[in-house]
Amino acid sequence: MKTTLSAAAVLLICLLCACSTVDTTWKQTKEVAGKAKEFVDPAPEIDYDSYKFENPNQEKLALLFTPVDGPLSSLINYIEDQDVYPPKEWVDLLFARFPWAHSLIVADAEGKMLERVPPLPLKRFTQPLKFEAVWRETFLKTVVDYPDLGPELYIGTPFFKDVEFMGLIVVSFDPRDLMSMCPKPEELIIVHPGGGVWSLGAEVNREGLLAVDWPELLKDNVQGQVQVGEEYYTWLVRYIGRDYFIYATRSVDPKHSESSWFF
């Protein structure tokens, strides 16, 4: 009887030790797992203060032009990536992804039109489109036409067969269609230096903005503030290839003109 009790006592002690060991091991495992999870999948901590604009003029312009420039950047990338004759699938996807695009033109190296979609676009050329560039060095070129129905921006890119230049792929759209994506389109302005000023109801000194010496400003700046008459405009340049266009809006407070764009 004593032997049996002793054996039972030993067994009980072993079980208690085992439970204690399992409990300790489980706690350690949970701690290690928790640390591993923090390392592999850390909880993000975003410092929103780092992204605040100190300049209210830049904040205003950023809110206005970002919804416009995003779709434009996507179109530019889509066109720029195509360097062979565009297949039907590419054309179909073009108009599906960018329903605000008006037309597609494919021309040969001499400028003869090989394909046009749609065959009879809404806007007709007021003059021949002249895309002049060294196409081994230039991969995007713009031409703006000004028919009665409003401006039409044409973006052209070269296409090749093997290494031989074969012609151009040209996509067009009315920039005002893009501006309608702006949360306050009546406050956004796009300047086409040497051409025109595009807006959707904004009160703007067109002659004054076109008279600004943009080439001189752009030698050292990609953004800033410019005074036109009694008004101040905050601006930011957008390059398409080597051609440039200016996003602008009336400044909220001209005194903040010296602060940088992001800091």
Beta strands, then each sheet from edge to edge (+ up, - down):
strand 1: 101-108
strand 2: 113-117
strand 3: 141-145
strand 4: 152-161
strand 5: 164-173
strand 6: 189-192
strand 7: 196-199
strand 8: 223-228
strand 9: 231-240
strand 10: 243-250
sheet 1: 2+ 1- 5+ 4- 3+
sheet 2: 7+ 6- 10+ 9- 8+
end
